[in-house]
Amino acid sequence: MNIKIGGIGAYLPKLVVTNDRISEFVTTNDEWIVERTGIKERRISEGENTSQIAIKASSVALKRAGIKGEDLDLIIVATITPDMFMPSVACLVQKELNADNAAAFDINVACSGFVYALETANSLMKSLNYKNALVIGAETLSKVVDWTDRSTCILFGDGAGAAVLVNDEKKGIINSYLKTEGKKGDSLTIGALEFNTPFTKEKSETKQYVEMNGREVFKFATSAIIKAIDGVLENTDVSLEDIKYIVPHQANVRILDYVARKLNLDINKFYLNLDKVGNTSSASVPLALNEMYEKNMLNDGDKILLVAFGGGLSYGATLLEW
Ligand code: UT7
């Protein structure tokens, strides 16, 4: 039995924030941002939380898959920007979708989250005999961005993408490749709560914002994508030439230009939409997949390679037949 994507959906907040708009409150400009990153605009939530945008994306995916919330056995949300520590975003989604028969939980693998969640669902569906699962990548990164830091606030956007996974006799997920390098984790962080108890020895001040060593992450990303692509194809009978599209996590178009050159691939093999949405972390891969679906770019039998990298530091890839 194989596990395939039976329905895909996405949701973007309505507010479009252009580079010019950001240059009204930090010293930057459209030219620098476009040239150094490829980003022209992003969507920013005006208050809709991660679970709310996740639910909207999920409703589209469920409809396209032709199933209802009550048919779900499993809900996994990949996010680093949950509404709260508890309950999980997945449980909030479960409540709203009346998915009373599902087990629901979140995973935190930053921008690689969707790829990790797909394989977690794939494995659980096979081991526990589940019929239907919902895998979501959803982020409201605008909550955790320091809007006074021009080196990071220009990069990120909010959004959600969701995929319904179903059983199929012939096709679906072929292979996954997952890796993390915890020793490099300091180069991309978001702080959490601090100790402030009657027993705390030394109070510290943690920044609850994205902090990034851009150059370090850039260097990591270029090699991680290549390793993940090689890794997911290894021991399969699929070669790079057989891949119709690579759907990458998008943080900076220069990272993907570099990878395309290194692998001798036409950049058009990579599906890119970060000019419109920026870096949406775990939502970027399903947002792109949804756009491709809506443009009728995904046909039966196409071999698609999803690849992601990010905080952790982490990276991973999924090879699938559509
Ligand atoms: O999904 C999470 C993974 N994250 C990533 O993959 C991000 C990877 N890194 C990057 O995409 C790039 O490193 C950045 C886009 C973050 C930065 O680009 P860069 O080419 O590495 O620039 P830089 O940090 O080396 O900065 C170059 C110059 C600096 O000025 P000086 O010191 O040379 O005078 C910065 O202060 O650009 C300046 N700068 C800016 N100027 C205008 C930094 N941010 C801005 C800005 N507008 N927004």
Residues whose N, C-alpha, C, O or C-beta is under 5 A from the ligand:
A	BS01	UT7	T27 T28 N29 W32 R36 T37 C111 R150 S151 I154 G214 R215 V217 F218 A221 A251 N252 N279 F309 G310
